[in-house]
Amino acid sequence: MNTKIIVLLALLNEKNEVLVSLRKNRADHNGFWEYPGGKVEKGENIDQALIREVKEELNIEISKHCVAPLTFALDENERDNRLLLLYVCRKWKGNVTSLLEQKIDWVKPIDLGRYQMPDSNLFLNSILRDWVTSS
């Protein structure tokens, strides 16, 4: 079975709120909330993919020196496996704007349970919540 690597970013503001966006016009998880990010393309390393995806989705610039790996999860289905890598970032350049015309929201990690997200994000959310609470 094929395994895809997906990089995700928990972008945190000064209030310790994380940015999520409402996925629309997509075959997978349409109408679900998600972290910014996406698939690592052929020829890219993880840092390059994360920087590219965030720029394409939110029109902001992040540096590989300002992101840190937090946790991972495996999303398995009948078509493929997806390894989800969640990174955190508190520093970026530019104003956050959805370039995909998706609704975005800043949420306290403790409140992520109020948002319909893919099942594979439940573990990511709990680790993020605990990390934000303890930092």
Stockholm file with secondary structure:
# STOCKHOLM 1.0

chainA/1-135         MNTKIIVLLALLNEKNEVLVSLRKNRADHNGFWEYPGGKVEKGENIDQALIREVKEELNIEISKHCVAPLTFALDENERDNRLLLLYVCRKWKGNVTSLLEQKIDWVKPIDLGRYQMPDSNLFLNSILRDWVTSS
#=GR chainA/1-135 SS CCEEEEEEEEEBCTTSCEEEEECCSCSSSTTCEECSEEECCTTCCHHHHHHHHHHHHHCCBCCGGGEEEEEEEEEECSSCEEEEEEEEECCCBSCCCCTTCCCEEEECGGGGGGSCCCTTHHHHHHHHHHHHHHC
#=GC SS_cons         CCEEEEEEEEEBCTTSCEEEEECCSCSSSTTCEECSEEECCTTCCHHHHHHHHHHHHHCCBCCGGGEEEEEEEEEECSSCEEEEEEEEECCCBSCCCCTTCCCEEEECGGGGGGSCCCTTHHHHHHHHHHHHHHC
//
